[in-house]
């Protein structure tokens, strides 16, 4: 799941037999069909938005927990970061590994993080759409899989109440944004498996991925177990008898891996310390008051998500997919999926989102309390599943319109979906622009103060003034009028000072 995720190869789309888009049988270049051209033009909107978001990453600077991570990686390396997480912080050794990878390159690692993680998300989701279509024996116009993956990525990363903490804050993103994407990537080898060796490799990947997920994010582990449990319960109705033994073994292997990783995390000294610090023992999680409060918090989260209209862009992408796919002319191996049953599929997807979302809220409530309804970064563990289910629901709707509607209705539905798709991309651009302006201002302030603090340390000073430079609700030293100093000690350690003092004026 995590190993090599950024280097995966995206397979050709189901209707691509030549491997050379745009070439005819005689090797001559030809213009794409109107449908292909339209799909690529629409896909360019969220792709351009994601490229702009990645470019804005150059304005990211360390803050909050990262002030404490950077000195550890500088002085002790990635191993020191893993040890800190396991022994002291929270037990998430997988998290410590990913934090160490970007913290090796202090400011540059933060600046490149958004671009690299965005590329990984697009690649994983693009490959997922292509492989699902292939397994369903469906052929799609060129560019359609990319159209869906681009919009799902854009909405997942940018439609949240706090895009900064979802995309630009590496410490939060590796736990709640990248974690579910890497879990999703573990399904790709299984979808691509054809022979015995590839199936064995898929089992090895899902086992390793499960262990890694268990040590990376408790909430993503919950989502994975819910999805795998659903596959075990409903798999016989989804796949053929020939494919069921492998699916069952694959799901059980993944669940076992998650259980092992979770056991490593939960028995770690860091996890025990964290639970003691927040009073988040098993009893408090399962207490009736906590369960009821979690239900209220999840209801508020659901209301926020369901009233965020930009999610309609994902539904529109799914509708376009359902309208434009056709049965493949040539079968690629024996059938795997049973004939589509839209209503059971839709109900199963919605139920998986509701169950996993509520259980994730139960897990996080003892730590965040009522703030669980506003800690948007913790929603992402199950919001990826939500947007994927939403795209699937759109595809089922588009399929129904194509199969049952007369000629004008599918065309009208495609036009309406294209308009909603484009509107969602434009709607996401406005808040991203304003966030980019705030990030640019903070970067200039941070750089001036960074130079001043480094100069003070070079002069041999032991104490230097520090002015908070917050952005998007990120924590900085001396907030709440100076009453809360954290992480002032970490800032001083980063600059090799004895301590920093509160200042209200930037250098």
C-alpha positions, -999 to 999 in steps of 0.1 A, spaced: 0 0 0 26 25 10 56 10 -6 61 24 -41 27 41 -42 40 72 -58 57 51 -86 28 29 -97 20 25 -133 -15 35 -144 -29 8 -167 -44 16 -201 -81 23 -202 -104 -6 -211 -109 5 -247 -72 12 -254 -59 -18 -273 -32 -1 -292 -15 17 -264 -11 47 -287 -39 72 -282 -46 93 -313 -32 69 -339 -52 51 -365 -45 17 -380 -21 31 -405 -1 49 -378 -14 83 -387 -25 108 -361 -62 115 -360 -84 139 -340 -100 125 -309 -138 118 -310 -161 146 -297 -168 125 -266 -131 120 -259 -123 157 -265 -152 167 -242 -140 143 -215 -105 157 -216 -117 193 -216 -138 186 -185 -110 167 -168 -87 197 -174 -108 218 -150 -101 198 -118 -66 189 -130 -58 226 -134 -73 233 -100 -51 205 -85 -20 219 -103 -27 253 -88 -32 238 -54 2 220 -57 19 252 -69 5 270 -38 24 244 -17 55 266 -21 40 289 5 38 262 32 60 266 63 63 244 94 38 249 122 21 231 151 34 196 157 60 200 130 80 223 152 85 193 174 91 168 146 118 187 128 145 187 156 140 150 162 145 141 125 175 165 123 193 151 153 182 114 153 170 107 118 139 88 107 145 61 132 144 86 160 110 99 147 96 63 146 109 57 181 94 90 194 60 80 180 62 44 194 75 52 229 62 87 236 35 101 213 9 77 200 23 44 189 18 51 152 51 38 138 38 40 102 29 76 108 64 82 122 80 67 90 60 90 67 66 121 89 103 113 89 104 110 51 92 146 45 108 160 76 143 150 63 140 180 40 127 206 66 111 235 47 114 219 12 97 188 24 67 208 35 67 228 2 67 197 -20 43 176 1 11 189 -15 24 183 -50 36 147 -43 5 137 -23 -18 151 -49 -1 132 -76 -3 100 -56 -41 105 -50 -48 111 -87 -27 81 -98 -43 57 -73 -79 68 -81 -72 68 -119 -59 33 -117 -88 22 -95 -114 35 -120 -96 19 -150 -93 -15 -132 -129 -16 -119 -141 -9 -155 -119 -36 -168 -132 -61 -142 -168 -51 -150 -160 -57 -187 -170 -21 -196 -154 0 -222 -151 38 -217 -141 66 -241 -105 78 -236 -102 103 -208 -134 93 -190 -115 74 -162 -93 105 -157 -123 127 -157 -137 108 -127 -105 104 -108 -96 141 -112 -130 153 -98 -129 128 -69 -94 140 -60 -103 176 -62 -134 173 -41 -117 150 -16 -88 174 -11 -104 208 -15 -141 206 -5 -134 202 32 -140 231 57 -102 233 62 -83 226 31 -50 236 47 -52 208 73 -63 183 47 -37 190 20 -10 214 32 -4 203 67 18 171 63 15 160 100 -23 158 97 -25 147 61 -4 116 65 -27 103 92 -61 113 77 -57 121 40 -30 99 26 -38 70 49 -71 61 32 -56 66 -2 -28 41 5 -54 17 18 -73 21 -14 -41 14 -34 -38 -20 -17 -68 -31 -38 -51 -24 -71 -29 -56 -73 -60 -77 -65 -80 -60 -93 -52 -65 -117 -44 -101 -107 -49 -127 -134 -27 -157 -127 -16 -176 -96 16 -156 -91 -2 -122 -94 -28 -134 -69 -1 -145 -44 15 -111 -48 -18 -94 -42 -22 -113 -10 13 -103 1 6 -66 -7 -27 -65 12 -12 -82 42 17 -57 44 -8 -29 37 -30 -40 65 -2 -40 90 10 -6 78 -25 8 80 -29 -5 115 2 14 126 -7 46 106 -42 56 114 -68 41 138 -97 57 119 -85 44 85 -82 10 100 -118 12 111 -129 20 76 -108 -8 61 -123 -33 85 -159 -22 77 -153 -24 39 -136 -58 42 -163 -71 65 -189 -60 40 -170 -79 12 -170 -110 33 -208 -107 40 -219 -97 5 -190 -110 -17 -209 -141 -30 -236 -117 -44 -209 -95 -60 -185 -119 -77 -188 -152 -94 -182 -186 -77 -149 -188 -95 -137 -155 -81 -152 -158 -46 -124 -180 -29 -97 -154 -39 -119 -125 -27 -126 -142 6 -89 -150 12 -79 -115 2 -103 -98 25 -94 -121 54 -57 -115 48 -62 -77 48 -83 -78 80 -57 -100 97 -30 -75 87 -50 -46 101 -55 -65 133 -18 -71 137 -9 -35 130 -36 -23 154 -23 -46 181 12 -32 176 -2 3 179 -25 -3 209 1 -21 230 28 5 224 40 27 253 31 58 232 -5 47 227 -9 40 264 5 74 273 -18 91 249 -49 73 262 -39 83 298 -33 119 287 -68 122 272 -86 98 294 -96 78 263 -97 43 276 -119 15 262 -145 22 289 -149 58 280 -152 50 242 -180 25 249 -198 45 276 -234 53 266 -228 90 270 -198 89 247 -217 68 221 -247 92 221 -225 122 219 -206 106 190 -239 101 172 -248 138 176 -213 148 164 -216 125 134 -250 139 126 -235 174 125 -206 162 103 -231 145 79 -252 177 77 -221 197 68 -210 173 41 -244 169 26 -249 206 23 -215 212 6 -228 214 -29 -194 209 -46 -197 172 -38 -223 172 -66 -193 173 -90 -184 138 -80 -220 126 -86 -219 143 -120 -187 126 -129 -203 93 -120 -234 101 -141 -212 108 -171 -194 75 -165 -227 56 -164 -240 73 -195 -209 68 -216 -195 33 -208 -205 3 -230 -199 -34 -227 -164 -43 -239 -161 -60 -273 -135 -85 -261 -135 -102 -227 -103 -100 -207 -103 -134 -190 -132 -152 -173 -161 -132 -158 -155 -119 -122 -185 -98 -113 -221 -110 -113 -247 -90 -133 -252 -56 -118 -280 -52 -91 -281 -14 -86 -303 -12 -55 -284 -37 -33 -251 -21 -45 -263 14 -36 -276 3 -2 -244 -15 7 -223 15 -3 -244 40 17 -244 16 47 -206 12 46 -202 50 47 -226 55 76 -212 26 97 -175 36 92 -182 73 97 -200 67 130 -174 43 142 -146 67 133 -164 94 153 -167 70 183 -129 64 181 -120 101 179 -146 116 203 -128 108 236 -98 128 223 -116 158 206 -149 158 226 -176 181 210 -149 195 187 -151 162 167 -178 179 147 -154 207 136 -121 188 134 -125 183 97 -92 166 90 -104 136 110 -133 132 86 -111 124 56 -106 88 67 -141 79 57 -148 108 33 -127 91 6 -151 62 9 -180 86 7 -168 103 -25 -161 69 -41 -196 57 -32 -210 89 -45 -193 84 -78 -206 49 -79 -242 61 -72 -238 85 -100 -226 57 -123 -257 36 -114 -279 66 -121 -263 72 -155 -266 36 -163 -303 36 -155 -308 67 -177 -289 52 -206 -308 19 -205 -343 31 -199 -344 67 -212 -353 77 -248 -328 95 -269 -332 131 -257 -330 122 -220 -295 107 -218 -282 136 -239 -299 161 -215 -286 143 -185 -250 143 -199 -253 181 -206 -266 187 -170 -239 166 -155 -212 184 -175 -225 217 -163 -225 206 -126 -191 191 -130 -176 224 -143 -195 244 -117 -181 223 -89 -145 228 -102 -151 266 -104 -167 267 -70 -137 250 -54 -113 275 -70 -126 306 -51 -118 294 -15 -85 280 -28 -75 314 -41 -82 331 -8 -63 304 11 -34 308 -12 -33 345 -4 -32 338 33 -5 313 28 16 337 8 14 364 35 23 339 62 53 326 42 67 361 39 63 366 77 77 332 85 108 337 63 116 371 79 113 357 114 132 325 105 162 347 93 160 368 125 160 337 147 188 320 129 209 352 131 203 354 168 214 318 173 245 325 152 254 355 175 253 331 204 220 343 219 201 320 242 168 338 241 150 354 212 116 369 206 89 351 185 58 364 170 30 339 162 22 336 124 -9 314 123 -28 304 91 -60 284 87 -64 277 124 -30 261 128 -15 262 163 14 285 170 33 294 203 18 319 226 -18 317 214 -47 327 236 -31 360 245 2 342 254 -14 319 280 -7 287 259 30 285 251 30 251 232 50 245 210 74 272 221 100 247 235 101 229 202 106 262 183 135 270 205 150 236 200 146 239 162 166 271 162 191 258 189 180 284 215 173 280 252 139 295 249 118 320 229 97 348 243 64 362 231 66 392 208 38 411 190 60 426 163 76 408 134 112 414 126 
